[in-house]
Amino acid sequence: MIRIDAVWLAVEPIDMRAGAERLLASVVQVFGAAQAHHGYVFANARSTRIKLLVHDGFGVWCAARRLNKGSFEWPHGPAAGTAPVTLTSDQFNALVLGLPWQRLEQLRRITRM
């Protein structure tokens, strides 16, 4: 099992043909360095595919996921900005399932019947 202490969401879309080296170059450009045991999540422009790059302290792992229907919840437009977003483990788990990870706290409570 690969340990992931922090997960970062790269807001800018990336070409899904990018491999681990190109994703790593993007991480270094945005963050200055790839931190050990940190995961970095990227999406294509339509948010139908994501890639996760993880630095395990010795090398990097790259995983991909796509949705056959719909799209991943992803910040878009000028309101999203360009700064990376950090995700909790619950938010990351919801994201990879295609669930609305930005509204997890709202979804945990039932306020109307």
N, C-alpha and C positions, 0 to 999 in steps of 0.2 A: 504494500500500500504506500502510495506517495503522500507524504505529509504536506498539507497546504495550510499555512497559518493566516494568509491574507489573500483575498481575491480582488483584483482590480478590473474594472470594465473600461475598455478603450472606446470612447464615444465615437470617434471618427471611423467610418467604414473602411474595410480593407479588402483587397482582391483575395478571394478564397483560394487562388492558385498559389498564394504565398506559402512557403514551407517554414520550417522551424527557424532557419537562419534569417529569413526576411522578417518574420515576426519578432525574433530576438533583436534585430536591428531597430525595429519600430519601438520596442520596449526601451532600449537604451536611449533612443532619441527623445522619447517622451519623459522617461523617469530618470535618466542619467545612468542607470544601471539596473540589471535584473537581480533582484534580491532572492537569496536562497529561501525556499519554501513559500514563495509567493506565486500565485497564479494570475495570468493576464488573459482576459477574454476579449476576443475580437468578433465582429460580425460583418457580413457583406452589406451592401447598400440597401437591399430589400429586407434584411433581418430574417432571412429564411435559413441561414447557415451561421454557425458559430465555430470558432476554434479557440481552444484553451492551450496556452503555453505555460508550463510549470518548470521552474528551475529547482532541482532537487538538491542542490549543493555540489553536484558533480557534473551534471549536464542538464539538458532540457528535454522535456517530454511535450509532445504535441498531440492533442486529441481534437476530433471534429465531430460535429453533430448537425443534423439538418431536420427540419420539420417538413413533412409531406403536405400538410395543410396549415394555413395560417402563417404567422411569423412570431419570432421571439419579441418579447417586450423590450424595446430599446429606445433610449433617449434620442430624439431627432430634432432637427431645426435649431434656430438661433438660441432658443431658450435652454437647450441642452448644454450649450457651451462646448468647449473643446477639452476641458480638464477631465482627467480620468476620475471615475467614481469607484469607491470601495464598496464591496458587498459583504454582508454577513454570510455565514454558511447557510442559513435558512433562505436568504435571498438568492444565493447561488443555486441551491437545490431547486427552487421554484423557477429560476431562469432557464435552466437546462431542460425542464419539463415543459417550457412554453407558457408558464403561468405568470400572472401579473405580479412580479416580485416587488415592484414599487409600492404596491398597496397591501402588503402582507399584514401589517398591523391593523388596517381597516378590516381586512377579511377575517381576522381572528375574533372579532366581536360581532354579535348580532344585535342591532340596535332597533330594528323595526320588525313587525310581524305583519 
